[in-house]
Amino acid sequence: MRASVAAEMSGVGSVTVVGDGFAGYARSLADRLGVPELPLAVLASVIMTEQDEELRRQVREELTRQVVAGLLAVPAPPGRAAADADPARIVYEGDLDEVHDEFERRLWTDGLPIVPPTVERVEAFLSETPRSPGEVLGILQPDNREATIWNVAVNGVMAGCRPRYMPVLVAAVEAMCDPEFHLEYAGGTPGWEPLVIVGGPAADRLGFNHGAGLMRVGRRANSSVGRFMRLYLRNVAGLRIPPGETDKATIGTGLNVAIAEDEEAAHALGWPTYAEERGARPGEEVVTVISVQGASSAVYSGGTAALDHARTLAEAIGQGVWAHKAWTGLWFGQYHPLLVISPSVAAVLARDGWRKDDLRRHFADNVLVTAESLERYAWQTGTTEFKLEQLVEEGRIDSRYALSNDPERLVPAFSHPERIGIVVAGDPSVNQARGYVQNHRQGPPVTKPISSR
């Protein structure tokens, strides 16, 4: 669809073919991208489950007519990004219940009560950064709206953040505005959520939990910053589930609380922190934002040898969870699974001389899938042209993936194991880990510094 928008804005006629479940989303997105009359051809089927003959009939009798009509339509004039309203303008006055009802009516909340963003509260947040309230951090899709220091503060207030979290919020939004993050795809069917990982002394200074229950709500810093991310995606980027039409998560996942690494534990083991592996200097305060579309169950590993734990992690998380999405790394060139491992498990690995890279290498060597499985998983997602032999011929993946044409041949799940992120965190008295599934080029990890005052 974005290709059609680009064509129309250049004066070239185009038609976007969508399933009927996505027609409202397409019209809403086209309007926000500045092409409100973008021609659509709507197919009344779930393509990957429709019978072949019925699909051919619909294309022949219904879709072709719509495509021809769309190509004869006159291209619409381009639009522009939406700016914030006057920050000093009062948008509503009323008691607390009335404010909640009004914000819910306007789809400005996540369904929960918010802290009303009064001018005084917003100014308290703005006082925590030297940057101008009107500074534009980027343009966010699908609403084609400016991300500004001002609307970061507004949504921080609404989420229940403390004013002193403001530099973390700004860094997180800067990460989402980075073109590498590809936030424009955040409304897709996987329904991924951004996960914030705070690195450096800021985590302890601001009270972020990195111990027991770090992924649970309950600690204000973790919970409110995580909630801020979802509110910001709704209110500024414009991603809303029904009655909105711009978030097409089929099932979706709940919001993530922000997390931090137990950096003291990692350093005690002689391991680099997650932030340091992302390029941060020791002691530098940074925020990393990464997409997460799902998680494994809690995986318990035991034993006194590193291999005891590595085998279980590779089987239960690598094979059991990450391998299903491994084809995305081959097709899109990016896949960044995330492993959160408790300090007690990390200590066994380190005691045997293992570093984070040794664990990654174990995943690479031992998590294998059949060629048929990779191609089937890709096909079922709609990537019908995914063929390993063709990708090798095109030079997009290495020759290990086409050593024969046997569909049952085993191939590595991870073409780039160095992209597996490892965070040491959680209750140090429990031998547990959990794996998180990242959504390929949509929301790869992006790290930004937390600007000091």
Order of alpha helices (4+ residues) and beta strands (2+ residues): alpha-beta-alpha-beta-alpha-alpha-alpha-alpha-beta-beta-alpha-alpha-beta-alpha-alpha-beta-alpha-alpha-beta-beta-beta-alpha-alpha-beta-alpha-alpha-beta-alpha-alpha-beta-beta-beta-beta
